[in-house]
């Protein structure tokens, strides 16, 4: 299965995890990443992902997200 994730999904683990919805979305994202690493899913990335991540003002987030791409 091929998956495209919007840039906001990559940023979700950095958000306030005390909120249940955000925590669940983060857990789902991490499960998806595991399946991508196991080659169950294929990650599709567009120039928009790169562009939006480059505009991220939070340097640490930007660097960590680049490692996923």
C-alpha positions in Angstrom: 0.0 0.0 0.0 1.3 3.5 -0.9 0.7 6.3 1.7 1.1 10.0 1.4 1.2 11.9 4.7 0.6 15.6 5.0 3.3 17.6 6.7 1.2 18.2 9.8 1.3 14.4 10.4 5.1 14.5 10.7 4.8 17.2 13.3 2.2 15.5 15.5 4.7 13.7 17.8 6.0 17.1 18.9 2.6 18.4 19.9 1.0 18.4 23.4 0.6 14.6 24.1 -1.5 15.2 27.2 -4.5 15.7 24.8 -6.0 12.3 24.1 -6.7 13.0 20.4 -3.1 14.2 19.8 -1.7 11.2 21.6 -3.8 8.8 19.6 -2.9 10.4 16.3 0.8 10.2 17.3 0.5 6.5 18.2 -1.2 5.9 14.8 1.6 7.8 13.0 4.3 5.7 14.8 2.5 2.5 13.9 2.5 3.6 10.2 6.2 4.4 10.4 6.9 0.9 11.8 5.0 -0.6 8.9 6.9 1.6 6.4 10.2 0.4 7.9 9.0 -3.2 7.6 8.2 -2.5 3.9 4.5 -3.2 4.5 3.6 0.3 3.3 5.5 2.5 0.9 5.8 6.2 1.8 5.2 8.7 -0.9 6.8 12.1 -0.5 6.2 15.2 -2.6 8.1 18.5 -3.1 5.4 20.1 -0.9 6.5 18.0 2.0 10.1 19.2 1.6 9.0 22.8 1.0 6.7 22.9 4.1 9.4 21.3 6.3 12.0 23.8 5.2 9.7 26.6 6.3 9.4 25.0 9.8 10.8 27.6 12.2 11.5 24.9 14.8 15.0 23.7 13.8 14.9 20.4 15.9 11.6 19.4 14.4 12.8 20.2 10.9 15.9 18.0 11.3 14.0 15.1 12.8 11.4 15.2 10.1 14.0 15.3 7.4 15.3 11.9 8.6 11.9 10.4 7.9 11.9 11.6 4.3 
